[in-house]
Amino acid sequence: MRAMKGRRRVPDVNALTAHEICRGPGNLTMAMGITLAENTLDLLGDRLYIEDRRIAIGEIVWGARIGISVGTESPWRAWVKGHPAVSAQRV
C-alpha cells in the first residue's frame, strides 16, 4: 500500500484512507503504476490480468459513466453498491 500511495499525486498522501487510494479509474491506474503504454494490453496476459479469487463483494450495479462528455448514454460503469471506494454513485 505504501508504493500505491507514493504513486498518487496528492499534497498529503498519508491522509488518504485505504478506500481513497484507488477511488475511480484514474486513481486506480495511477496507484497501480499503469500508464498509457499498457492501454492496449490483453487483460489475460502476464503483465496485466484479472484474477477471480471468488471473494464475495456484494451487489454489482451499472450506470452511466461520469466525468466525461461522450459515451454517457450507455451503462458502461459498474460498481459495488454502497462500497466506500466508489467515487460517486449515480444511477
All heavy atoms as an XYZ file, in Angstrom:
701
protein
N       0.825     -1.188      0.000
C       0.000      0.000      0.000
C       0.873      1.257      0.000
O       0.472      2.259     -0.558
C      -0.942     -0.005      1.194
C      -1.932      1.096      1.098
S      -3.431      1.113      2.088
C      -3.475     -0.284      3.055
N       2.039      1.181      0.576
C       2.937      2.336      0.606
C       3.329      2.757     -0.807
O       3.349      3.943     -1.132
C       4.178      2.017      1.425
C       5.125      3.199      1.528
C       6.317      2.887      2.366
N       5.855      2.567      3.709
C       6.632      2.151      4.681
N       7.915      1.998      4.463
N       6.152      1.884      5.868
N       3.640      1.774     -1.655
C       4.011      2.082     -3.034
C       2.837      2.716     -3.772
O       3.024      3.664     -4.542
C       4.469      0.820     -3.755
N       1.635      2.208     -3.540
C       0.448      2.758     -4.206
C       0.205      4.192     -3.766
O      -0.090      5.057     -4.591
C      -0.763      1.881     -3.922
C      -0.649      0.505     -4.556
S      -2.004     -0.577     -4.101
C      -3.208     -0.063     -5.304
N       0.342      4.476     -2.482
C       0.191      5.849     -2.000
C       1.249      6.755     -2.616
O       0.973      7.890     -2.978
C       0.301      5.902     -0.474
C      -0.953      5.544      0.253
C      -0.774      5.798      1.753
C      -2.076      5.616      2.491
N      -1.930      5.957      3.915
N       2.477      6.242     -2.742
C       3.566      7.031     -3.296
C       3.362      7.426     -4.746
O       3.892      8.431     -5.198
N       2.596      6.637     -5.481
C       2.342      6.952     -6.893
C       1.237      7.995     -7.077
O       1.115      8.574     -8.150
C       1.968      5.679     -7.646
C       3.099      4.703     -7.776
C       2.678      3.512     -8.607
N       3.662      2.468     -8.549
C       3.458      1.258     -8.016
N       2.271      0.954     -7.515
N       4.405      0.375     -7.996
N       0.426      8.185     -6.066
C      -0.657      9.169     -6.167
C      -0.098     10.575     -6.068
O       0.808     10.855     -5.309
C      -1.680      8.935     -5.046
C      -2.524      7.676     -5.223
C      -3.534      7.825     -6.340
N      -4.250      9.070     -6.249
C      -5.326      9.266     -5.489
N      -5.822      8.293     -4.773
N      -5.907     10.442     -5.448
N      -0.647     11.476     -6.852
C      -0.175     12.860     -6.871
C      -1.120     13.732     -6.060
O      -1.951     14.456     -6.615
C      -0.076     13.349     -8.306
C       0.952     12.575     -9.098
C       1.076     13.104    -10.510
N       1.819     12.145    -11.306
C       1.347     11.557    -12.390
N       0.146     11.832    -12.827
N       2.082     10.693    -13.040
N      -0.989     13.652     -4.752
C      -1.809     14.470     -3.855
C      -0.882     15.129     -2.837
O       0.193     14.602     -2.527
C      -2.898     13.627     -3.137
C      -3.896     13.073     -4.128
C      -2.290     12.500     -2.341
N      -1.273     16.293     -2.312
C      -0.412     17.012     -1.373
C      -0.035     16.197     -0.139
O       1.102     16.230      0.308
C      -1.235     18.243     -0.981
C      -2.193     18.423     -2.111
C      -2.473     17.056     -2.643
N      -0.982     15.452      0.437
C      -0.701     14.685      1.650
C      -1.176     13.250      1.458
O      -2.301     12.901      1.802
C      -1.399     15.327      2.848
C      -1.056     14.631      4.159
O      -0.176     13.742      4.165
O      -1.673     14.964      5.179
N      -0.303     12.416      0.907
C      -0.690     11.026      0.633
C      -0.999     10.265      1.910
O      -1.773      9.316      1.897
C       0.375     10.257     -0.188
C       0.508     10.832     -1.567
C       1.698     10.204      0.526
N      -0.429     10.669      3.018
C      -0.691      9.982      4.272
C      -2.114     10.203      4.762
O      -2.607      9.445      5.594
C       0.322     10.412      5.339
C       1.714      9.972      4.970
O       1.913      8.861      4.497
N       2.689     10.840      5.162
N      -2.772     11.233      4.243
C      -4.153     11.497      4.633
C      -5.142     10.604      3.887
O      -6.309     10.538      4.244
C      -4.497     12.967      4.394
N      -4.679      9.903      2.842
C      -5.567      9.032      2.073
C      -5.929      7.787      2.877
O      -5.058      7.132      3.441
C      -4.891      8.575      0.770
C      -4.655      9.617     -0.306
C      -3.857      9.006     -1.448
C      -5.967     10.164     -0.811
N      -7.211      7.472      2.912
C      -7.639      6.220      3.531
C      -7.417      5.097      2.521
O      -7.187      5.341      1.336
C      -9.122      6.259      3.921
O      -9.909      6.324      2.730
C      -9.431      7.436      4.826
N      -7.506      3.865      2.976
C      -7.317      2.720      2.085
C      -8.292      2.767      0.918
O      -7.944      2.433     -0.207
C      -7.479      1.417      2.869
N      -9.523      3.198      1.162
C     -10.518      3.244      0.093
C     -10.296      4.405     -0.870
O     -10.735      4.365     -2.004
C     -11.935      3.331      0.661
C     -12.368      2.097      1.367
N     -12.371      0.852      0.776
C     -12.796      1.893      2.621
C     -12.787     -0.049      1.622
N     -13.047      0.550      2.762
N      -9.610      5.436     -0.434
C      -9.376      6.590     -1.304
C      -8.186      6.403     -2.236
O      -8.089      7.088     -3.251
C      -9.146      7.850     -0.454
C     -10.377      8.304      0.283
C     -10.099      9.415      1.265
O      -9.001      9.437      1.863
O     -10.981     10.258      1.443
N      -7.301      5.489     -1.946
C      -6.101      5.299     -2.764
C      -6.467      4.959     -4.203
O      -5.882      5.480     -5.137
C      -5.202      4.197     -2.170
C      -4.674      4.647     -0.813
C      -4.044      3.882     -3.114
C      -3.968      3.545     -0.049
N      -7.454      4.106     -4.393
C      -7.824      3.638     -5.738
C      -9.241      4.039     -6.117
O      -9.887      3.380     -6.924
C      -7.666      2.125     -5.824
S      -5.988      1.577     -5.573
N      -9.749      5.105     -5.556
C     -11.113      5.548     -5.844
C     -11.190      6.125     -7.246
O     -10.618      7.169     -7.535
C     -11.547      6.595     -4.833
C     -12.964      7.090     -5.077
C     -13.396      8.052     -4.013
N     -13.762      7.263     -2.835
C     -13.986      7.788     -1.648
N     -13.843      9.076     -1.450
N     -14.338      7.021     -0.652
N     -11.870      5.426     -8.135
C     -12.033      5.868     -9.515
C     -10.961      5.278    -10.418
O      -9.866      4.928     -9.962
N     -11.253      5.161    -11.712
C     -10.318      4.505    -12.632
C      -8.983      5.233    -12.789
O      -7.935      4.597    -12.889
C     -11.081      4.446    -13.952
C     -12.170      5.449    -13.833
C     -12.492      5.568    -12.377
N      -8.987      6.543    -12.784
C      -7.736      7.294    -12.914
C      -6.840      7.091    -11.704
O      -5.629      6.872    -11.835
N      -7.420      7.156    -10.524
C      -6.642      6.950     -9.311
C      -6.163      5.506     -9.199
O      -5.053      5.242     -8.732
C      -7.467      7.314     -8.076
C      -7.748      8.790     -8.005
O      -6.972      9.605     -8.479
N      -8.868      9.146     -7.416
N      -6.986      4.561     -9.619
C      -6.613      3.149     -9.593
C      -5.380      2.903    -10.464
O      -4.394      2.312    -10.021
C      -7.765      2.276    -10.072
C      -7.434      0.798    -10.292
C      -7.167      0.108     -8.968
C      -8.550      0.111    -11.047
N      -5.416      3.379    -11.706
C      -4.289      3.141    -12.605
C      -3.033      3.877    -12.130
O      -1.932      3.351    -12.236
C      -4.630      3.543    -14.056
O      -5.080      4.900    -14.086
C      -5.701      2.630    -14.631
N      -3.197      5.075    -11.581
C      -2.049      5.812    -11.060
C      -1.426      5.046     -9.889
O      -0.211      4.855     -9.840
C      -2.476      7.206    -10.593
C      -1.328      8.108    -10.240
S      -1.844      9.734     -9.619
C      -2.955     10.285    -10.895
N      -2.234      4.589     -8.959
C      -1.734      3.874     -7.788
C      -1.065      2.556     -8.170
O      -0.094      2.136     -7.547
C      -2.872      3.619     -6.803
N      -1.566      1.915     -9.206
C      -1.005      0.635     -9.633
C       0.156      0.796    -10.613
O       0.774     -0.180    -11.019
C      -2.098     -0.229    -10.261
C      -3.131     -0.647     -9.238
S      -4.382     -1.737     -9.921
C      -3.425     -3.239    -10.102
N       0.456      2.038    -10.999
C       1.561      2.286    -11.909
C       1.260      1.902    -13.345
O       2.170      1.643    -14.127
N      -0.013      1.881    -13.696
C      -0.427      1.551    -15.064
C      -0.436      2.842    -15.879
O      -1.052      3.825    -15.476
C      -1.821      0.891    -15.074
C      -1.781     -0.415    -14.273
C      -2.288      0.639    -16.506
C      -3.149     -1.023    -14.018
N       0.254      2.838    -17.008
C       0.352      4.031    -17.846
C      -0.355      3.794    -19.176
O      -0.826      2.691    -19.462
C       1.822      4.372    -18.128
O       2.382      3.357    -18.967
C       2.626      4.496    -16.835
N      -0.381      4.821    -20.009
C      -0.986      4.684    -21.331
C      -0.246      3.672    -22.198
O      -0.799      3.146    -23.144
C      -1.048      6.043    -22.034
C      -2.074      7.023    -21.472
C      -1.972      8.370    -22.183
C      -3.475      6.469    -21.585
N       0.998      3.374    -21.864
C       1.752      2.365    -22.616
C       1.102      0.990    -22.497
O       1.248      0.154    -23.376
C       3.194      2.304    -22.116
N       0.376      0.750    -21.409
C      -0.320     -0.529    -21.211
C      -1.757     -0.499    -21.721
O      -2.501     -1.461    -21.545
C      -0.337     -0.913    -19.727
C       0.986     -1.370    -19.183
C       1.830     -0.251    -18.581
O       1.317      0.836    -18.288
O       3.021     -0.466    -18.418
N      -2.159      0.580    -22.348
C      -3.547      0.785    -22.748
C      -4.107     -0.333    -23.629
O      -5.276     -0.649    -23.542
C      -3.688      2.126    -23.469
C      -5.131      2.522    -23.653
O      -5.945      2.345    -22.758
N      -5.448      3.046    -24.812
N      -3.305     -0.948    -24.442
C      -3.817     -1.967    -25.359
C      -3.445     -3.395    -24.947
O      -3.672     -4.325    -25.710
C      -3.293     -1.721    -26.789
O      -1.861     -1.771    -26.769
C      -3.760     -0.375    -27.322
N      -2.900     -3.561    -23.755
C      -2.525     -4.902    -23.308
C      -3.756     -5.780    -23.082
O      -4.799     -5.312    -22.640
C      -1.719     -4.848    -22.009
C      -0.295     -4.334    -22.114
C       0.382     -4.385    -20.750
C       0.512     -5.122    -23.125
N      -3.594     -7.036    -23.355
C      -4.637     -8.027    -23.129
C      -4.721     -8.306    -21.631
O      -3.704     -8.575    -20.983
C      -4.261     -9.309    -23.883
C      -5.326    -10.378    -23.846
O      -6.213    -10.322    -22.975
O      -5.259    -11.285    -24.681
N      -5.915     -8.237    -21.055
C      -6.081     -8.473    -19.624
C      -5.993     -9.947    -19.250
O      -6.233    -10.320    -18.110
C      -7.406     -7.873    -19.136
C      -7.444     -6.356    -19.141
C      -8.796     -5.847    -18.673
C      -6.339     -5.778    -18.284
N      -5.650    -10.781    -20.201
C      -5.385    -12.189    -19.919
C      -3.900    -12.493    -20.063
O      -3.490    -13.649    -20.122
C      -6.199    -13.085    -20.868
C      -7.713    -12.940    -20.761
C      -8.407    -13.789    -21.821
C      -8.194    -13.318    -19.380
N      -3.085    -11.437    -20.116
C      -1.650    -11.604    -20.327
C      -0.866    -11.767    -19.039
O      -1.424    -12.035    -17.967
N       0.444    -11.581    -19.147
C       1.334    -11.733    -17.999
C       1.498    -10.441    -17.207
O       1.682    -10.473    -15.999
C       2.713    -12.211    -18.461
C       2.672    -13.602    -19.058
O       1.820    -14.398    -18.630
O       3.495    -13.890    -19.948
N       1.463     -9.297    -17.876
C       1.691     -8.011    -17.210
C       0.447     -7.550    -16.451
O       0.516     -7.213    -15.290
C       2.106     -6.964    -18.252
C       2.030     -5.524    -17.811
C       3.171     -5.130    -16.887
N       3.128     -3.711    -16.622
C       2.659     -3.182    -15.490
N       2.232     -3.934    -14.536
N       2.649     -1.878    -15.329
N      -0.668     -7.525    -17.121
C      -1.938     -7.144    -16.500
C      -2.921     -8.286    -16.692
O      -3.030     -8.829    -17.782
C      -2.521     -5.885    -17.165
C      -1.796     -4.574    -16.936
C      -2.465     -3.465    -17.747
C      -1.775     -4.211    -15.473
N      -3.614     -8.625    -15.640
C      -4.619     -9.678    -15.779
C      -5.652     -9.536    -14.669
O      -5.395     -8.936    -13.626
C      -3.983    -11.074    -15.741
C      -3.167    -11.349    -14.503
C      -3.749    -11.918    -13.372
C      -1.819    -11.037    -14.470
C      -3.004    -12.163    -12.241
C      -1.070    -11.292    -13.345
C      -1.662    -11.850    -12.232
O      -0.919    -12.088    -11.112
N      -6.797    -10.055    -14.937
C      -7.877    -10.062    -13.950
C      -7.921    -11.458    -13.352
O      -7.968    -12.450    -14.070
C      -9.223     -9.699    -14.604
C      -9.154     -8.269    -15.143
C     -10.356     -9.854    -13.599
C     -10.352     -7.843    -15.928
N      -7.897    -11.513    -12.041
C      -7.887    -12.793    -11.344
C      -9.157    -12.920    -10.511
O      -9.490    -12.028     -9.747
C      -6.657    -12.860    -10.433
C      -6.514    -14.144     -9.675
C      -5.239    -14.165     -8.860
O      -4.161    -14.356     -9.466
O      -5.335    -13.969     -7.648
N      -9.843    -14.005    -10.674
C     -11.048    -14.262     -9.899
C     -10.682    -15.073     -8.667
O     -10.370    -16.245     -8.749
C     -12.072    -15.028    -10.749
C     -13.393    -15.237    -10.026
O     -13.513    -14.819     -8.850
O     -14.292    -15.819    -10.628
N     -10.706    -14.426     -7.518
C     -10.373    -15.100     -6.266
C     -11.619    -15.550     -5.511
O     -11.545    -15.932     -4.360
C      -9.524    -14.187     -5.387
C      -8.179    -13.897     -5.990
C      -7.320    -13.134     -5.048
N      -6.002    -12.929     -5.625
C      -4.995    -12.442     -4.938
N      -5.136    -12.113     -3.682
N      -3.841    -12.280     -5.526
N     -12.767    -15.449     -6.152
C     -14.033    -15.901     -5.566
C     -14.350    -15.198     -4.242
O     -14.869    -15.794     -3.317
C     -14.028    -17.403     -5.362
C     -13.700    -18.203     -6.596
C     -14.936    -18.452     -7.417
N     -14.591    -19.342     -8.524
C     -14.954    -19.107     -9.756
N     -15.660    -18.055    -10.043
N     -14.632    -19.932    -10.711
N     -14.034    -13.915     -4.171
C     -14.320    -13.121     -2.987
C     -15.723    -12.545     -3.125
O     -16.052    -11.948     -4.149
C     -13.292    -11.979     -2.831
C     -11.892    -12.568     -2.655
C     -13.655    -11.067     -1.673
C     -10.774    -11.547     -2.710
N     -16.543    -12.721     -2.108
C     -17.895    -12.155     -2.125
C     -17.780    -10.636     -2.005
O     -17.178    -10.128     -1.062
C     -18.716    -12.712     -0.977
N     -18.331     -9.922     -2.973
C     -18.155     -8.474     -2.988
C     -19.447     -7.683     -2.846
O     -19.423     -6.492     -2.650
C     -17.434     -8.021     -4.271
C     -18.197     -8.475     -5.496
C     -16.016     -8.504     -4.285
C     -17.681     -7.928     -6.791
N     -20.568     -8.299     -2.981
C     -21.819     -7.574     -2.894
C     -22.471     -7.384     -4.249
O     -21.988     -7.880     -5.270
N     -23.547     -6.638     -4.244
C     -24.336     -6.429     -5.459
C     -23.608     -5.497     -6.430
O     -23.165     -4.417     -6.061
C     -25.694     -5.831     -5.093
C     -26.576     -5.565     -6.283
C     -27.877     -4.864     -5.908
O     -28.131     -4.647     -4.722
O     -28.624     -4.529     -6.839
N     -23.503     -5.915     -7.681
C     -22.919     -5.086     -8.740
C     -24.050     -4.304     -9.403
O     -25.072     -4.875     -9.774
C     -22.220     -5.943     -9.818
C     -21.156     -6.841     -9.202
C     -21.634     -5.066    -10.920
C     -19.969     -6.120     -8.642
N     -23.873     -3.006     -9.519
C     -24.854     -2.160    -10.193
C     -24.179     -1.470    -11.373
O     -22.965     -1.286    -11.391
C     -25.495     -1.130     -9.232
C     -26.381     -1.812     -8.217
C     -24.450     -0.301     -8.528
N     -24.970     -1.115    -12.350
C     -24.475     -0.495    -13.582
C     -25.149      0.851    -13.791
O     -26.311      1.034    -13.447
C     -24.778     -1.390    -14.785
C     -23.992     -2.653    -14.774
C     -24.302     -3.802    -14.096
C     -22.764     -2.898    -15.435
N     -23.335     -4.747    -14.308
C     -22.383     -4.225    -15.139
C     -21.952     -2.144    -16.263
C     -21.218     -4.791    -15.632
C     -20.798     -2.711    -16.758
C     -20.440     -4.022    -16.440
N     -24.418      1.791    -14.356
C     -24.973      3.098    -14.646
C     -24.132      3.819    -15.688
O     -23.180      3.256    -16.236
N     -24.477      5.062    -15.903
C     -23.764      5.881    -16.885
C     -22.389      6.260    -16.357
O     -22.187      6.403    -15.151
C     -24.566      7.145    -17.177
N     -21.443      6.399    -17.269
C     -20.109      6.861    -16.897
C     -20.209      8.311    -16.459
O     -21.097      9.044    -16.871
C     -19.167      6.709    -18.076
C     -18.959      5.244    -18.440
C     -18.175      5.079    -19.696
N     -16.816      5.575    -19.517
C     -16.001      5.882    -20.524
N     -16.408      5.754    -21.764
N     -14.784      6.317    -20.286
N     -19.291      8.743    -15.600
C     -19.311     10.113    -15.094
C     -18.006     10.813    -15.425
O     -16.991     10.177    -15.689
C     -19.569     10.165    -13.572
C     -18.457      9.424    -12.822
C     -20.916      9.571    -13.241
C     -18.517      9.590    -11.329
N     -18.035     12.139    -15.441
C     -16.839     12.925    -15.680
C     -16.374     12.946    -17.125
O     -15.239     13.308    -17.405
N     -17.241     12.546    -18.049
C     -16.908     12.551    -19.467
C     -18.072     13.166    -20.231
O     -19.166     13.324    -19.698
C     -16.620     11.131    -20.005
C     -17.850     10.236    -19.811
C     -15.400     10.531    -19.333
C     -17.750      8.910    -20.526
N     -17.838     13.484    -21.499
C     -18.916     14.084    -22.292
C     -19.423     13.157    -23.389
O     -20.448     13.437    -23.993
C     -18.451     15.415    -22.893
O     -17.308     15.207    -23.687
N     -18.722     12.066    -23.662
C     -19.181     11.109    -24.672
C     -19.332      9.734    -24.031
O     -18.692      9.429    -23.036
C     -18.195     11.013    -25.868
C     -18.112     12.318    -26.616
C     -16.820     10.580    -25.408
N     -20.192      8.931    -24.593
C     -20.395      7.586    -24.071
C     -21.227      7.531    -22.813
O     -21.237      6.526    -22.114
N     -21.936      8.608    -22.507
C     -22.726      8.644    -21.274
C     -24.101      8.005    -21.445
O     -24.791      7.789    -20.452
C     -22.908     10.094    -20.789
O     -23.545     10.846    -21.823
C     -21.566     10.731    -20.450
N     -24.475      7.685    -22.674
C     -25.812      7.127    -22.909
C     -25.884      5.627    -22.613
O     -26.969      5.073    -22.481
C     -26.255      7.393    -24.357
C     -25.441      6.659    -25.415
C     -24.082      7.271    -25.712
O     -23.813      8.411    -25.299
O     -23.272      6.588    -26.354
N     -24.740      4.981    -22.470
C     -24.708      3.541    -22.215
C     -24.275      3.258    -20.784
O     -23.398      3.945    -20.250
C     -23.739      2.857    -23.171
O     -24.154      3.041    -24.504
N     -24.844      2.241    -20.167
C     -24.462      1.886    -18.787
C     -23.148      1.096    -18.770
O     -23.133     -0.111    -18.554
C     -25.649      1.054    -18.307
C     -26.188      0.429    -19.547
C     -25.956      1.432    -20.646
N     -22.035      1.781    -18.999
C     -20.729      1.133    -19.080
C     -19.931      1.274    -17.791
O     -18.751      0.985    -17.765
C     -19.925      1.715    -20.226
C     -20.454      1.325    -21.580
C     -21.336      0.326    -21.867
C     -20.125      1.925    -22.819
N     -21.578      0.281    -23.208
C     -20.843      1.254    -23.824
C     -19.302      2.965    -23.191
C     -20.758      1.581    -25.153
C     -19.220      3.295    -24.515
C     -19.934      2.604    -25.490
N     -20.557      1.736    -16.727
C     -19.866      1.912    -15.450
C     -20.462      0.921    -14.453
O     -21.669      0.888    -14.240
C     -20.054      3.334    -14.950
C     -19.310      3.616    -13.670
C     -19.392      5.103    -13.354
N     -18.553      5.425    -12.225
C     -19.028      5.733    -11.024
N     -20.323      5.780    -10.811
N     -18.204      6.014    -10.047
N     -19.608      0.108    -13.857
C     -20.059     -0.878    -12.875
C     -19.394     -0.600    -11.539
O     -18.248     -0.153    -11.490
C     -19.709     -2.282    -13.347
N     -20.128     -0.840    -10.456
C     -19.563     -0.668     -9.128
C     -20.300     -1.546     -8.138
O     -21.375     -2.052     -8.425
C     -19.579      0.797     -8.693
C     -20.941      1.399     -8.510
C     -21.660      1.473     -7.348
C     -21.753      2.032     -9.503
N     -22.858      2.105     -7.563
C     -22.941      2.458     -8.883
C     -21.589      2.281    -10.862
C     -23.962      3.110     -9.568
C     -22.607      2.931    -11.535
C     -23.764      3.338    -10.894
N     -19.697     -1.732     -6.992
C     -20.322     -2.491     -5.919
C     -21.201     -1.523     -5.135
O     -20.714     -0.504     -4.627
C     -19.270     -3.138     -4.989
C     -19.950     -3.865     -3.838
C     -18.378     -4.077     -5.773
N     -22.460     -1.833     -5.074
C     -23.430     -0.947     -4.432
C     -23.025     -0.642     -2.987
O     -22.753     -1.546     -2.201
C     -24.812     -1.600     -4.453
C     -25.911     -0.717     -3.927
C     -27.259     -1.386     -4.074
C     -28.377     -0.489     -3.620
N     -29.681     -1.139     -3.797
N     -22.932      0.647     -2.679
C     -22.632      1.099     -1.329
C     -21.179      0.989     -0.901
O     -20.853      1.289      0.239
N     -20.283      0.597     -1.793
C     -18.880      0.430     -1.405
C     -18.220      1.799     -1.221
O     -18.408      2.695     -2.040
C     -18.129     -0.378     -2.456
C     -16.813     -0.875     -1.959
N     -15.693     -0.078     -1.907
C     -16.457     -2.085     -1.463
C     -14.693     -0.777     -1.419
N     -15.122     -1.999     -1.137
N     -17.434      1.985     -0.170
C     -16.816      3.296      0.100
C     -15.771      3.731     -0.922
O     -15.416      4.899     -0.972
C     -16.191      3.123      1.485
C     -16.043      1.664      1.679
C     -17.145      1.019      0.883
N     -15.259      2.815     -1.738
C     -14.249      3.193     -2.735
C     -14.838      3.761     -4.001
O     -14.123      4.205     -4.873
C     -13.363      1.989     -3.073
N     -16.158      3.768     -4.122
C     -16.799      4.302     -5.323
C     -16.764      5.818     -5.249
O     -17.188      6.420     -4.268
C     -18.252      3.785     -5.449
C     -18.941      4.403     -6.653
C     -18.262      2.274     -5.535
N     -16.227      6.435     -6.323
C     -16.028      7.882     -6.319
C     -17.334      8.669     -6.291
O     -17.426      9.704     -5.682
C     -15.164      8.314     -7.502
O     -15.739      7.863     -8.701
N     -18.327      8.188     -6.997
C     -19.645      8.833     -6.992
C     -20.650      7.773     -7.418
O     -20.461      7.126     -8.431
C     -19.683     10.025     -7.930
N     -21.683      7.633     -6.654
C     -22.678      6.615     -7.004
C     -23.901      7.315     -7.591
O     -24.616      8.018     -6.924
C     -23.060      5.817     -5.772
C     -21.883      5.042     -5.251
C     -22.237      4.174     -4.077
O     -23.383      3.839     -3.869
N     -21.245      3.820     -3.313
N     -24.047      7.099     -8.879
C     -25.118      7.742     -9.616
C     -25.713      6.699    -10.539
O     -25.000      6.002    -11.236
C     -24.531      8.905    -10.412
C     -25.532      9.756    -11.101
C     -24.827     10.940    -11.694
N     -23.922     10.532    -12.772
C     -23.843     11.151    -13.938
N     -24.597     12.176    -14.177
N     -23.016     10.751    -14.849
N     -26.994      6.559    -10.543
C     -27.640      5.571    -11.408
C     -28.222      6.245    -12.614
O     -28.630      7.358    -12.560
C     -28.735      4.808    -10.640
C     -29.423      3.821    -11.545
C     -28.122      4.101     -9.454
